[in-house]
Amino acid sequence: MKIFQKLGSESSIVRDIADSSPKDLLSFKTLILGVSTWGIGEVQDDWLDFLSHYEELVLTGKKVAIFGLGDQESYPDTFADALGKLYEALEPKGCE
């Protein structure tokens, strides 16, 4: 919510990935996507469901920022691994 508050409600929309489909990303020019890492480097379940329907998506020309969350105390070696997995999923889709 801090990012949303900084951008301002008139210029941004917050969506829960659990309530979104890959096609929803197409209606935006700029995306800020956040993902949390669970356990030992695992992507959160809602993101797994989302990415399983992501294959055909083309994001050419879209600007994308990503951020990750995780438990660095319990999992210092893998606490942001989901962020890397999200990057790997986005990178071949043509976005900047």
PDB file as gemmi writes it, atoms N, CA and C in Angstrom:
CRYST1    1.000    1.000    1.000  90.00  90.00  90.00 P 1                      
ATOM      1  N   MET A   1       0.810  -1.194   0.000  1.00  0.00           N  
ATOM      2  CA  MET A   1       0.000   0.000   0.000  1.00  0.00           C  
ATOM      3  C   MET A   1       0.861   1.270   0.000  1.00  0.00           C  
ATOM      4  N   LYS A   2       2.080   1.171   0.479  1.00  0.00           N  
ATOM      5  CA  LYS A   2       2.923   2.372   0.500  1.00  0.00           C  
ATOM      6  C   LYS A   2       3.212   2.861  -0.916  1.00  0.00           C  
ATOM      7  N   ILE A   3       3.453   1.946  -1.844  1.00  0.00           N  
ATOM      8  CA  ILE A   3       3.704   2.337  -3.235  1.00  0.00           C  
ATOM      9  C   ILE A   3       2.462   3.011  -3.799  1.00  0.00           C  
ATOM     10  N   PHE A   4       1.311   2.415  -3.569  1.00  0.00           N  
ATOM     11  CA  PHE A   4       0.037   2.976  -4.025  1.00  0.00           C  
ATOM     12  C   PHE A   4      -0.168   4.378  -3.471  1.00  0.00           C  
ATOM     13  N   GLN A   5       0.102   4.569  -2.197  1.00  0.00           N  
ATOM     14  CA  GLN A   5      -0.076   5.879  -1.575  1.00  0.00           C  
ATOM     15  C   GLN A   5       0.874   6.910  -2.182  1.00  0.00           C  
ATOM     16  N   LYS A   6       2.114   6.512  -2.473  1.00  0.00           N  
ATOM     17  CA  LYS A   6       3.082   7.436  -3.069  1.00  0.00           C  
ATOM     18  C   LYS A   6       2.669   7.836  -4.490  1.00  0.00           C  
ATOM     19  N   LEU A   7       2.148   6.868  -5.266  1.00  0.00           N  
ATOM     20  CA  LEU A   7       1.738   7.156  -6.637  1.00  0.00           C  
ATOM     21  C   LEU A   7       0.461   7.974  -6.692  1.00  0.00           C  
ATOM     22  N   GLY A   8      -0.410   7.769  -5.725  1.00  0.00           N  
ATOM     23  CA  GLY A   8      -1.689   8.474  -5.696  1.00  0.00           C  
ATOM     24  C   GLY A   8      -2.798   7.635  -6.294  1.00  0.00           C  
ATOM     25  N   SER A   9      -3.925   7.641  -5.653  1.00  0.00           N  
ATOM     26  CA  SER A   9      -5.032   6.791  -6.074  1.00  0.00           C  
ATOM     27  C   SER A   9      -5.593   7.173  -7.436  1.00  0.00           C  
ATOM     28  N   GLU A  10      -5.423   8.425  -7.864  1.00  0.00           N  
ATOM     29  CA  GLU A  10      -5.954   8.816  -9.163  1.00  0.00           C  
ATOM     30  C   GLU A  10      -5.102   8.307 -10.328  1.00  0.00           C  
ATOM     31  N   SER A  11      -3.892   7.867 -10.065  1.00  0.00           N  
ATOM     32  CA  SER A  11      -3.038   7.397 -11.157  1.00  0.00           C  
ATOM     33  C   SER A  11      -2.659   5.925 -11.043  1.00  0.00           C  
ATOM     34  N   SER A  12      -3.261   5.190 -10.085  1.00  0.00           N  
ATOM     35  CA  SER A  12      -2.868   3.796  -9.923  1.00  0.00           C  
ATOM     36  C   SER A  12      -4.039   2.939  -9.448  1.00  0.00           C  
ATOM     37  N   ILE A  13      -3.902   1.651  -9.683  1.00  0.00           N  
ATOM     38  CA  ILE A  13      -4.896   0.661  -9.278  1.00  0.00           C  
ATOM     39  C   ILE A  13      -4.157  -0.465  -8.580  1.00  0.00           C  
ATOM     40  N   VAL A  14      -4.647  -0.899  -7.436  1.00  0.00           N  
ATOM     41  CA  VAL A  14      -4.072  -2.032  -6.726  1.00  0.00           C  
ATOM     42  C   VAL A  14      -4.949  -3.244  -6.993  1.00  0.00           C  
ATOM     43  N   ARG A  15      -4.318  -4.338  -7.425  1.00  0.00           N  
ATOM     44  CA  ARG A  15      -5.042  -5.584  -7.693  1.00  0.00           C  
ATOM     45  C   ARG A  15      -4.356  -6.714  -6.958  1.00  0.00           C  
ATOM     46  N   ASP A  16      -5.142  -7.608  -6.427  1.00  0.00           N  
ATOM     47  CA  ASP A  16      -4.637  -8.826  -5.817  1.00  0.00           C  
ATOM     48  C   ASP A  16      -4.424  -9.835  -6.937  1.00  0.00           C  
ATOM     49  N   ILE A  17      -3.253 -10.434  -6.989  1.00  0.00           N  
ATOM     50  CA  ILE A  17      -2.952 -11.384  -8.062  1.00  0.00           C  
ATOM     51  C   ILE A  17      -3.915 -12.575  -8.025  1.00  0.00           C  
ATOM     52  N   ALA A  18      -4.445 -12.891  -6.851  1.00  0.00           N  
ATOM     53  CA  ALA A  18      -5.410 -13.993  -6.713  1.00  0.00           C  
ATOM     54  C   ALA A  18      -6.705 -13.694  -7.461  1.00  0.00           C  
ATOM     55  N   ASP A  19      -7.013 -12.409  -7.656  1.00  0.00           N  
ATOM     56  CA  ASP A  19      -8.239 -12.005  -8.342  1.00  0.00           C  
ATOM     57  C   ASP A  19      -7.958 -11.500  -9.752  1.00  0.00           C  
ATOM     58  N   SER A  20      -6.804 -11.840 -10.304  1.00  0.00           N  
ATOM     59  CA  SER A  20      -6.384 -11.331 -11.608  1.00  0.00           C  
ATOM     60  C   SER A  20      -6.075 -12.471 -12.556  1.00  0.00           C  
ATOM     61  N   SER A  21      -6.133 -12.147 -13.835  1.00  0.00           N  
ATOM     62  CA  SER A  21      -5.697 -13.094 -14.859  1.00  0.00           C  
ATOM     63  C   SER A  21      -4.579 -12.437 -15.651  1.00  0.00           C  
ATOM     64  N   PRO A  22      -3.764 -13.217 -16.339  1.00  0.00           N  
ATOM     65  CA  PRO A  22      -2.697 -12.604 -17.134  1.00  0.00           C  
ATOM     66  C   PRO A  22      -3.205 -11.554 -18.123  1.00  0.00           C  
ATOM     67  N   LYS A  23      -4.390 -11.741 -18.673  1.00  0.00           N  
ATOM     68  CA  LYS A  23      -4.944 -10.764 -19.613  1.00  0.00           C  
ATOM     69  C   LYS A  23      -5.175  -9.399 -18.959  1.00  0.00           C  
ATOM     70  N   ASP A  24      -5.388  -9.381 -17.649  1.00  0.00           N  
ATOM     71  CA  ASP A  24      -5.585  -8.105 -16.942  1.00  0.00           C  
ATOM     72  C   ASP A  24      -4.368  -7.197 -17.078  1.00  0.00           C  
ATOM     73  N   LEU A  25      -3.181  -7.763 -17.224  1.00  0.00           N  
ATOM     74  CA  LEU A  25      -1.964  -6.958 -17.344  1.00  0.00           C  
ATOM     75  C   LEU A  25      -1.942  -6.139 -18.632  1.00  0.00           C  
ATOM     76  N   LEU A  26      -2.668  -6.576 -19.630  1.00  0.00           N  
ATOM     77  CA  LEU A  26      -2.633  -5.919 -20.935  1.00  0.00           C  
ATOM     78  C   LEU A  26      -3.274  -4.540 -20.932  1.00  0.00           C  
ATOM     79  N   SER A  27      -4.107  -4.234 -19.958  1.00  0.00           N  
ATOM     80  CA  SER A  27      -4.801  -2.946 -19.948  1.00  0.00           C  
ATOM     81  C   SER A  27      -3.963  -1.822 -19.330  1.00  0.00           C  
ATOM     82  N   PHE A  28      -2.724  -2.120 -18.929  1.00  0.00           N  
ATOM     83  CA  PHE A  28      -1.860  -1.126 -18.297  1.00  0.00           C  
ATOM     84  C   PHE A  28      -0.585  -0.919 -19.103  1.00  0.00           C  
ATOM     85  N   LYS A  29      -0.085   0.318 -19.150  1.00  0.00           N  
ATOM     86  CA  LYS A  29       1.182   0.613 -19.809  1.00  0.00           C  
ATOM     87  C   LYS A  29       2.364   0.330 -18.892  1.00  0.00           C  
ATOM     88  N   THR A  30       2.157   0.556 -17.587  1.00  0.00           N  
ATOM     89  CA  THR A  30       3.202   0.388 -16.580  1.00  0.00           C  
ATOM     90  C   THR A  30       2.683  -0.538 -15.490  1.00  0.00           C  
ATOM     91  N   LEU A  31       3.522  -1.472 -15.068  1.00  0.00           N  
ATOM     92  CA  LEU A  31       3.143  -2.432 -14.025  1.00  0.00           C  
ATOM     93  C   LEU A  31       4.175  -2.423 -12.912  1.00  0.00           C  
ATOM     94  N   ILE A  32       3.712  -2.480 -11.688  1.00  0.00           N  
ATOM     95  CA  ILE A  32       4.572  -2.712 -10.531  1.00  0.00           C  
ATOM     96  C   ILE A  32       4.053  -3.988  -9.893  1.00  0.00           C  
ATOM     97  N   LEU A  33       4.851  -5.033  -9.955  1.00  0.00           N  
ATOM     98  CA  LEU A  33       4.419  -6.349  -9.489  1.00  0.00           C  
ATOM     99  C   LEU A  33       5.236  -6.774  -8.283  1.00  0.00           C  
ATOM    100  N   GLY A  34       4.557  -7.223  -7.254  1.00  0.00           N  
ATOM    101  CA  GLY A  34       5.224  -7.687  -6.051  1.00  0.00           C  
ATOM    102  C   GLY A  34       4.919  -9.150  -5.795  1.00  0.00           C  
ATOM    103  N   VAL A  35       5.922  -9.872  -5.344  1.00  0.00           N  
ATOM    104  CA  VAL A  35       5.770 -11.298  -5.065  1.00  0.00           C  
ATOM    105  C   VAL A  35       6.488 -11.617  -3.764  1.00  0.00           C  
ATOM    106  N   SER A  36       5.903 -12.517  -2.991  1.00  0.00           N  
ATOM    107  CA  SER A  36       6.551 -12.924  -1.745  1.00  0.00           C  
ATOM    108  C   SER A  36       7.130 -14.323  -1.910  1.00  0.00           C  
ATOM    109  N   THR A  37       8.221 -14.559  -1.214  1.00  0.00           N  
ATOM    110  CA  THR A  37       8.852 -15.875  -1.203  1.00  0.00           C  
ATOM    111  C   THR A  37       8.388 -16.612   0.042  1.00  0.00           C  
ATOM    112  N   TRP A  38       7.967 -17.834  -0.139  1.00  0.00           N  
ATOM    113  CA  TRP A  38       7.495 -18.660   0.971  1.00  0.00           C  
ATOM    114  C   TRP A  38       8.460 -19.806   1.177  1.00  0.00           C  
ATOM    115  N   GLY A  39       8.705 -20.148   2.423  1.00  0.00           N  
ATOM    116  CA  GLY A  39       9.567 -21.285   2.721  1.00  0.00           C  
ATOM    117  C   GLY A  39      10.946 -21.116   2.115  1.00  0.00           C  
ATOM    118  N   ILE A  40      11.439 -22.190   1.563  1.00  0.00           N  
ATOM    119  CA  ILE A  40      12.792 -22.191   1.003  1.00  0.00           C  
ATOM    120  C   ILE A  40      12.726 -21.875  -0.493  1.00  0.00           C  
ATOM    121  N   GLY A  41      12.497 -20.590  -0.810  1.00  0.00           N  
ATOM    122  CA  GLY A  41      12.551 -20.125  -2.189  1.00  0.00           C  
ATOM    123  C   GLY A  41      11.329 -20.374  -3.036  1.00  0.00           C  
ATOM    124  N   GLU A  42      10.194 -20.655  -2.450  1.00  0.00           N  
ATOM    125  CA  GLU A  42       8.994 -20.969  -3.217  1.00  0.00           C  
ATOM    126  C   GLU A  42       8.175 -19.719  -3.533  1.00  0.00           C  
ATOM    127  N   VAL A  43       7.558 -19.720  -4.704  1.00  0.00           N  
ATOM    128  CA  VAL A  43       6.655 -18.651  -5.106  1.00  0.00           C  
ATOM    129  C   VAL A  43       5.318 -18.874  -4.396  1.00  0.00           C  
ATOM    130  N   GLN A  44       4.716 -17.821  -3.914  1.00  0.00           N  
ATOM    131  CA  GLN A  44       3.430 -17.897  -3.227  1.00  0.00           C  
ATOM    132  C   GLN A  44       2.385 -18.535  -4.142  1.00  0.00           C  
ATOM    133  N   ASP A  45       1.456 -19.325  -3.594  1.00  0.00           N  
ATOM    134  CA  ASP A  45       0.506 -20.130  -4.375  1.00  0.00           C  
ATOM    135  C   ASP A  45      -0.318 -19.334  -5.379  1.00  0.00           C  
ATOM    136  N   ASP A  46      -0.783 -18.135  -5.018  1.00  0.00           N  
ATOM    137  CA  ASP A  46      -1.584 -17.347  -5.960  1.00  0.00           C  
ATOM    138  C   ASP A  46      -0.770 -16.965  -7.191  1.00  0.00           C  
ATOM    139  N   TRP A  47       0.518 -16.679  -6.998  1.00  0.00           N  
ATOM    140  CA  TRP A  47       1.385 -16.384  -8.137  1.00  0.00           C  
ATOM    141  C   TRP A  47       1.621 -17.643  -8.972  1.00  0.00           C  
ATOM    142  N   LEU A  48       1.745 -18.802  -8.345  1.00  0.00           N  
ATOM    143  CA  LEU A  48       1.907 -20.045  -9.110  1.00  0.00           C  
ATOM    144  C   LEU A  48       0.717 -20.261 -10.027  1.00  0.00           C  
ATOM    145  N   ASP A  49      -0.493 -20.074  -9.500  1.00  0.00           N  
ATOM    146  CA  ASP A  49      -1.703 -20.215 -10.316  1.00  0.00           C  
ATOM    147  C   ASP A  49      -1.693 -19.217 -11.469  1.00  0.00           C  
ATOM    148  N   PHE A  50      -1.331 -17.965 -11.173  1.00  0.00           N  
ATOM    149  CA  PHE A  50      -1.296 -16.919 -12.183  1.00  0.00           C  
ATOM    150  C   PHE A  50      -0.300 -17.261 -13.283  1.00  0.00           C  
ATOM    151  N   LEU A  51       0.915 -17.637 -12.901  1.00  0.00           N  
ATOM    152  CA  LEU A  51       1.962 -17.919 -13.886  1.00  0.00           C  
ATOM    153  C   LEU A  51       1.680 -19.170 -14.704  1.00  0.00           C  
ATOM    154  N   SER A  52       0.862 -20.082 -14.207  1.00  0.00           N  
ATOM    155  CA  SER A  52       0.533 -21.285 -14.976  1.00  0.00           C  
ATOM    156  C   SER A  52      -0.343 -20.959 -16.186  1.00  0.00           C  
ATOM    157  N   HIS A  53      -0.970 -19.777 -16.204  1.00  0.00           N  
ATOM    158  CA  HIS A  53      -1.809 -19.348 -17.331  1.00  0.00           C  
ATOM    159  C   HIS A  53      -1.159 -18.206 -18.111  1.00  0.00           C  
ATOM    160  N   TYR A  54       0.115 -18.070 -18.009  1.00  0.00           N  
ATOM    161  CA  TYR A  54       0.864 -16.912 -18.452  1.00  0.00           C  
ATOM    162  C   TYR A  54       1.587 -17.126 -19.778  1.00  0.00           C  
ATOM    163  N   GLU A  55       1.644 -18.344 -20.243  1.00  0.00           N  
ATOM    164  CA  GLU A  55       2.482 -18.710 -21.392  1.00  0.00           C  
ATOM    165  C   GLU A  55       2.263 -17.848 -22.640  1.00  0.00           C  
ATOM    166  N   GLU A  56       1.011 -17.594 -23.007  1.00  0.00           N  
ATOM    167  CA  GLU A  56       0.711 -16.915 -24.269  1.00  0.00           C  
ATOM    168  C   GLU A  56       0.761 -15.396 -24.182  1.00  0.00           C  
ATOM    169  N   LEU A  57       1.004 -14.838 -23.031  1.00  0.00           N  
ATOM    170  CA  LEU A  57       0.970 -13.399 -22.821  1.00  0.00           C  
ATOM    171  C   LEU A  57       2.162 -12.691 -23.477  1.00  0.00           C  
ATOM    172  N   VAL A  58       1.890 -11.573 -24.149  1.00  0.00           N  
ATOM    173  CA  VAL A  58       2.925 -10.736 -24.755  1.00  0.00           C  
ATOM    174  C   VAL A  58       2.847  -9.356 -24.098  1.00  0.00           C  
ATOM    175  N   LEU A  59       3.950  -8.894 -23.542  1.00  0.00           N  
ATOM    176  CA  LEU A  59       3.989  -7.609 -22.836  1.00  0.00           C  
ATOM    177  C   LEU A  59       4.902  -6.596 -23.527  1.00  0.00           C  
ATOM    178  N   THR A  60       5.111  -6.746 -24.804  1.00  0.00           N  
ATOM    179  CA  THR A  60       5.991  -5.858 -25.563  1.00  0.00           C  
ATOM    180  C   THR A  60       5.566  -4.405 -25.380  1.00  0.00           C  
ATOM    181  N   GLY A  61       6.550  -3.560 -25.045  1.00  0.00           N  
ATOM    182  CA  GLY A  61       6.308  -2.133 -24.886  1.00  0.00           C  
ATOM    183  C   GLY A  61       5.854  -1.703 -23.504  1.00  0.00           C  
ATOM    184  N   LYS A  62       5.588  -2.635 -22.625  1.00  0.00           N  
ATOM    185  CA  LYS A  62       5.160  -2.283 -21.269  1.00  0.00           C  
ATOM    186  C   LYS A  62       6.380  -2.119 -20.365  1.00  0.00           C  
ATOM    187  N   LYS A  63       6.307  -1.150 -19.472  1.00  0.00           N  
ATOM    188  CA  LYS A  63       7.367  -0.954 -18.478  1.00  0.00           C  
ATOM    189  C   LYS A  63       6.933  -1.689 -17.215  1.00  0.00           C  
ATOM    190  N   VAL A  64       7.861  -2.475 -16.657  1.00  0.00           N  
ATOM    191  CA  VAL A  64       7.536  -3.298 -15.502  1.00  0.00           C  
ATOM    192  C   VAL A  64       8.601  -3.128 -14.420  1.00  0.00           C  
ATOM    193  N   ALA A  65       8.143  -2.885 -13.210  1.00  0.00           N  
ATOM    194  CA  ALA A  65       9.012  -2.888 -12.027  1.00  0.00           C  
ATOM    195  C   ALA A  65       8.550  -4.047 -11.149  1.00  0.00           C  
ATOM    196  N   ILE A  66       9.501  -4.723 -10.532  1.00  0.00           N  
ATOM    197  CA  ILE A  66       9.142  -5.827  -9.647  1.00  0.00           C  
ATOM    198  C   ILE A  66       9.810  -5.638  -8.292  1.00  0.00           C  
ATOM    199  N   PHE A  67       9.143  -6.134  -7.264  1.00  0.00           N  
ATOM    200  CA  PHE A  67       9.731  -6.117  -5.924  1.00  0.00           C  
ATOM    201  C   PHE A  67       9.358  -7.413  -5.224  1.00  0.00           C  
ATOM    202  N   GLY A  68      10.187  -7.798  -4.279  1.00  0.00           N  
ATOM    203  CA  GLY A  68       9.963  -9.058  -3.577  1.00  0.00           C  
ATOM    204  C   GLY A  68       9.999  -8.900  -2.072  1.00  0.00           C  
ATOM    205  N   LEU A  69       9.328  -9.808  -1.421  1.00  0.00           N  
ATOM    206  CA  LEU A  69       9.258  -9.854   0.032  1.00  0.00           C  
ATOM    207  C   LEU A  69       9.635 -11.256   0.479  1.00  0.00           C  
ATOM    208  N   GLY A  70      10.197 -11.357   1.664  1.00  0.00           N  
ATOM    209  CA  GLY A  70      10.541 -12.670   2.182  1.00  0.00           C  
ATOM    210  C   GLY A  70      11.033 -12.589   3.611  1.00  0.00           C  
ATOM    211  N   ASP A  71      11.275 -13.738   4.195  1.00  0.00           N  
ATOM    212  CA  ASP A  71      11.709 -13.856   5.586  1.00  0.00           C  
ATOM    213  C   ASP A  71      13.224 -14.040   5.602  1.00  0.00           C  
ATOM    214  N   GLN A  72      13.957 -12.934   5.716  1.00  0.00           N  
ATOM    215  CA  GLN A  72      15.410 -13.012   5.654  1.00  0.00           C  
ATOM    216  C   GLN A  72      16.029 -13.578   6.924  1.00  0.00           C  
ATOM    217  N   GLU A  73      15.299 -13.572   8.024  1.00  0.00           N  
ATOM    218  CA  GLU A  73      15.846 -14.149   9.249  1.00  0.00           C  
ATOM    219  C   GLU A  73      15.831 -15.669   9.210  1.00  0.00           C  
ATOM    220  N   SER A  74      14.703 -16.253   8.817  1.00  0.00           N  
ATOM    221  CA  SER A  74      14.582 -17.715   8.784  1.00  0.00           C  
ATOM    222  C   SER A  74      15.210 -18.335   7.539  1.00  0.00           C  
ATOM    223  N   TYR A  75      15.190 -17.584   6.416  1.00  0.00           N  
ATOM    224  CA  TYR A  75      15.678 -18.112   5.143  1.00  0.00           C  
ATOM    225  C   TYR A  75      16.638 -17.115   4.487  1.00  0.00           C  
ATOM    226  N   PRO A  76      17.794 -16.860   5.094  1.00  0.00           N  
ATOM    227  CA  PRO A  76      18.687 -15.816   4.576  1.00  0.00           C  
ATOM    228  C   PRO A  76      19.235 -16.096   3.175  1.00  0.00           C  
ATOM    229  N   ASP A  77      19.288 -17.341   2.761  1.00  0.00           N  
ATOM    230  CA  ASP A  77      19.844 -17.674   1.447  1.00  0.00           C  
ATOM    231  C   ASP A  77      18.801 -17.691   0.332  1.00  0.00           C  
ATOM    232  N   THR A  78      17.510 -17.733   0.682  1.00  0.00           N  
ATOM    233  CA  THR A  78      16.474 -17.897  -0.338  1.00  0.00           C  
ATOM    234  C   THR A  78      15.306 -16.930  -0.181  1.00  0.00           C  
ATOM    235  N   PHE A  79      15.421 -15.929   0.704  1.00  0.00           N  
ATOM    236  CA  PHE A  79      14.258 -15.113   1.057  1.00  0.00           C  
ATOM    237  C   PHE A  79      13.696 -14.293  -0.099  1.00  0.00           C  
ATOM    238  N   ALA A  80      14.420 -14.089  -1.173  1.00  0.00           N  
ATOM    239  CA  ALA A  80      13.907 -13.329  -2.319  1.00  0.00           C  
ATOM    240  C   ALA A  80      13.925 -14.150  -3.613  1.00  0.00           C  
ATOM    241  N   ASP A  81      13.959 -15.461  -3.510  1.00  0.00           N  
ATOM    242  CA  ASP A  81      14.027 -16.306  -4.702  1.00  0.00           C  
ATOM    243  C   ASP A  81      12.808 -16.169  -5.611  1.00  0.00           C  
ATOM    244  N   ALA A  82      11.626 -15.920  -5.041  1.00  0.00           N  
ATOM    245  CA  ALA A  82      10.424 -15.770  -5.867  1.00  0.00           C  
ATOM    246  C   ALA A  82      10.560 -14.568  -6.801  1.00  0.00           C  
ATOM    247  N   LEU A  83      11.273 -13.547  -6.364  1.00  0.00           N  
ATOM    248  CA  LEU A  83      11.507 -12.371  -7.200  1.00  0.00           C  
ATOM    249  C   LEU A  83      12.270 -12.768  -8.471  1.00  0.00           C  
ATOM    250  N   GLY A  84      13.282 -13.591  -8.314  1.00  0.00           N  
ATOM    251  CA  GLY A  84      14.031 -14.077  -9.473  1.00  0.00           C  
ATOM    252  C   GLY A  84      13.180 -14.920 -10.401  1.00  0.00           C  
ATOM    253  N   LYS A  85      12.296 -15.721  -9.823  1.00  0.00           N  
ATOM    254  CA  LYS A  85      11.401 -16.553 -10.641  1.00  0.00           C  
ATOM    255  C   LYS A  85      10.409 -15.694 -11.412  1.00  0.00           C  
ATOM    256  N   LEU A  86       9.923 -14.632 -10.784  1.00  0.00           N  
ATOM    257  CA  LEU A  86       9.028 -13.710 -11.483  1.00  0.00           C  
ATOM    258  C   LEU A  86       9.776 -13.011 -12.613  1.00  0.00           C  
ATOM    259  N   TYR A  87      11.000 -12.568 -12.366  1.00  0.00           N  
ATOM    260  CA  TYR A  87      11.816 -11.948 -13.410  1.00  0.00           C  
ATOM    261  C   TYR A  87      11.999 -12.913 -14.592  1.00  0.00           C  
ATOM    262  N   GLU A  88      12.323 -14.151 -14.296  1.00  0.00           N  
ATOM    263  CA  GLU A  88      12.519 -15.139 -15.365  1.00  0.00           C  
ATOM    264  C   GLU A  88      11.263 -15.369 -16.180  1.00  0.00           C  
ATOM    265  N   ALA A  89      10.096 -15.251 -15.554  1.00  0.00           N  
ATOM    266  CA  ALA A  89       8.829 -15.400 -16.275  1.00  0.00           C  
ATOM    267  C   ALA A  89       8.538 -14.170 -17.135  1.00  0.00           C  
ATOM    268  N   LEU A  90       8.908 -12.989 -16.653  1.00  0.00           N  
ATOM    269  CA  LEU A  90       8.627 -11.736 -17.375  1.00  0.00           C  
ATOM    270  C   LEU A  90       9.613 -11.464 -18.501  1.00  0.00           C  
ATOM    271  N   GLU A  91      10.859 -11.783 -18.301  1.00  0.00           N  
ATOM    272  CA  GLU A  91      11.938 -11.401 -19.220  1.00  0.00           C  
ATOM    273  C   GLU A  91      11.659 -11.789 -20.678  1.00  0.00           C  
ATOM    274  N   PRO A  92      11.178 -12.984 -20.991  1.00  0.00           N  
ATOM    275  CA  PRO A  92      10.945 -13.312 -22.405  1.00  0.00           C  
ATOM    276  C   PRO A  92       9.642 -12.745 -22.994  1.00  0.00           C  
ATOM    277  N   LYS A  93       8.874 -12.013 -22.213  1.00  0.00           N  
ATOM    278  CA  LYS A  93       7.578 -11.512 -22.659  1.00  0.00           C  
ATOM    279  C   LYS A  93       7.664 -10.169 -23.385  1.00  0.00           C  
ATOM    280  N   GLY A  94       8.853  -9.598 -23.498  1.00  0.00           N  
ATOM    281  CA  GLY A  94       9.038  -8.393 -24.287  1.00  0.00           C  
ATOM    282  C   GLY A  94       8.879  -7.085 -23.538  1.00  0.00           C  
ATOM    283  N   CYS A  95       8.735  -7.128 -22.233  1.00  0.00           N  
ATOM    284  CA  CYS A  95       8.581  -5.892 -21.465  1.00  0.00           C  
ATOM    285  C   CYS A  95       9.945  -5.302 -21.122  1.00  0.00           C  
ATOM    286  N   GLU A  96       9.931  -4.052 -20.735  1.00  0.00           N  
ATOM    287  CA  GLU A  96      11.152  -3.357 -20.306  1.00  0.00           C  
ATOM    288  C   GLU A  96      11.222  -3.349 -18.794  1.00  0.00           C  
TER     289      GLU A  96                                                      
END                                                                             
